Amino acid sequence: MIYLEEPGGRTISNPSIDYESFEHWRKKMNGLEWKRAHPLSDGFAIRKVEQLLGKDLPAEFCECILQFNEARPNKKLFRTIDGEEHVFCNLISFNEDKDTNVFSTLRILRSNGLSDKLFPFGEDPFGNYLCLFFNENDVTVVFWNHETNQIEKVSNSFLEFLNELY
């Protein structure tokens, strides 16, 4: 079981991920580096999002936000399962004082019909979003096209998504 501590002392746990696989993820970032990370201004931001969603975010996603909130990856390209190439600009900020943050983004997108199974965490340059898709048994990564309201699967997990960036 993994335990992550947010600033402020809140512990995040996810029993489905063990320590060895988590360390494996850290070591196998495939040369991925992050730029312009901003610390969380609220130590309970992740918990607030989980309460808003009514779901636990994956532990590896939480660890990424704790370390790289609002950051931009050096590898920006990814492909959907059907092979279409897209650009990943940045992680959406978990800081509520930022103009673009996960709280306002989620509120706006939900008011425009975004499914409650989707949680937007990243943006492309064209107003589309990378989202965590909460299935019954797992959490996958999908690309949501804001013009067509269609989703395309990207990866089976957040870790897989990060490792597939190029």
C-alpha positions in Angstrom: 0.0 0.0 0.0 1.2 3.5 -0.8 0.8 6.4 1.5 1.4 9.9 0.3 1.4 13.0 2.4 0.1 16.2 1.1 1.5 19.5 2.4 -0.4 20.1 5.6 -0.3 16.4 6.7 -3.2 14.7 4.9 -2.3 11.2 4.0 -3.4 9.7 0.7 -3.5 6.0 0.4 -4.3 3.6 -2.4 -4.3 -0.1 -1.6 -4.3 -1.1 -5.3 -0.7 0.1 -5.8 2.2 -1.4 -3.9 5.5 0.3 -3.1 7.6 -1.7 -5.6 5.4 -0.7 -8.6 5.4 2.9 -7.4 9.2 3.0 -7.2 9.3 1.3 -10.5 7.2 4.2 -12.0 9.6 6.8 -10.5 12.6 5.1 -11.9 11.0 4.5 -15.3 9.9 8.0 -16.2 11.4 7.4 -19.6 13.3 10.7 -19.5 10.2 12.7 -18.6 11.0 16.0 -16.9 8.6 18.7 -15.7 9.0 22.5 -15.9 7.3 25.4 -14.1 5.8 23.3 -11.3 4.0 25.3 -8.6 3.6 24.1 -5.0 0.1 23.5 -3.8 -1.2 26.5 -2.0 -3.7 24.4 -0.1 -2.6 21.2 1.6 -6.1 19.8 1.2 -6.5 20.6 -2.5 -6.4 16.9 -3.6 -8.8 15.9 -0.9 -11.2 18.7 -2.0 -11.1 17.5 -5.5 -11.8 13.9 -4.4 -14.8 15.1 -2.3 -16.1 17.1 -5.3 -15.8 14.0 -7.5 -17.0 11.5 -4.9 -14.1 9.3 -6.0 -10.5 8.7 -5.0 -7.9 9.9 -7.4 -5.2 7.3 -8.3 -2.2 7.4 -6.0 0.3 7.9 -8.9 -1.7 10.9 -10.1 -1.7 12.4 -6.6 2.0 12.0 -6.3 2.5 13.7 -9.7 0.3 16.6 -8.6 2.1 16.9 -5.3 5.4 17.2 -7.1 4.5 18.8 -10.4 1.3 20.8 -10.0 0.6 23.0 -13.0 3.9 21.8 -14.7 4.6 21.3 -18.3 6.3 18.0 -19.5 9.3 18.1 -21.7 7.7 15.3 -23.8 4.4 16.7 -25.1 3.1 14.3 -27.7 0.9 11.3 -27.3 -1.4 9.1 -29.4 -4.9 8.0 -28.8 -5.6 4.2 -29.2 -6.6 4.8 -32.8 -3.2 6.4 -33.5 -4.1 10.1 -33.7 -1.4 12.4 -32.4 -2.1 15.1 -29.9 -0.2 17.6 -27.7 -0.2 17.7 -23.9 0.5 21.3 -22.8 0.3 21.1 -19.0 -1.3 19.8 -15.9 -4.2 21.9 -14.8 -3.5 23.7 -11.5 -4.9 22.4 -8.2 -4.5 26.0 -6.8 -7.8 27.7 -6.7 -6.3 31.2 -7.0 -5.0 30.5 -10.5 -7.2 31.6 -13.4 -7.3 28.1 -14.8 -7.7 25.5 -12.1 -9.3 22.1 -11.8 -12.1 23.4 -9.7 -13.3 26.1 -12.2 -12.5 23.8 -15.2 -14.6 21.0 -13.7 -17.5 23.3 -12.9 -17.6 24.9 -16.3 -17.2 21.6 -18.2 -19.8 19.9 -16.1 -22.3 22.7 -16.7 -21.7 22.1 -20.5 -22.4 18.4 -20.3 -19.1 16.7 -19.3 -19.8 13.3 -17.9 -19.3 12.8 -14.2 -17.1 9.9 -15.1 -14.5 12.3 -16.5 -12.0 14.4 -14.6 -10.0 16.9 -16.7 -6.3 17.1 -15.6 -4.5 18.4 -18.7 -5.0 20.6 -21.6 -4.0 20.7 -25.3 -3.5 24.0 -27.2 -6.9 23.8 -28.8 -9.3 23.7 -25.8 -9.5 19.9 -25.5 -8.7 18.0 -22.3 -6.9 14.9 -21.1 -9.2 13.3 -18.5 -9.1 10.5 -16.0 -12.1 8.3 -16.9 -13.5 6.4 -13.9 -14.8 3.1 -15.1 -16.4 0.6 -12.7 -13.2 -1.3 -12.1 -10.3 1.1 -13.1 -9.3 4.5 -14.1 -8.0 5.1 -17.6 -6.8 8.2 -19.5 -8.9 9.6 -22.3 -8.8 12.6 -24.7 -11.9 14.7 -24.6 -12.7 16.8 -27.7 -14.6 19.9 -26.7 -16.1 20.5 -30.1 -17.6 17.0 -30.6 -18.0 16.0 -27.0 -16.3 12.7 -28.0 -13.7 10.8 -25.9 -10.9 8.7 -27.3 -8.9 6.3 -25.1 -5.3 7.1 -24.6 -3.9 4.8 -21.9 -4.9 2.1 -19.5 -3.6 4.2 -16.5 -2.0 7.5 -15.6 1.4 5.8 -15.3 1.1 4.3 -18.7 0.1 7.7 -20.1 3.2 9.4 -18.7 5.5 6.6 -20.0 4.0 6.9 -23.5 4.7 10.6 -23.9 7.3 11.4 -26.5 
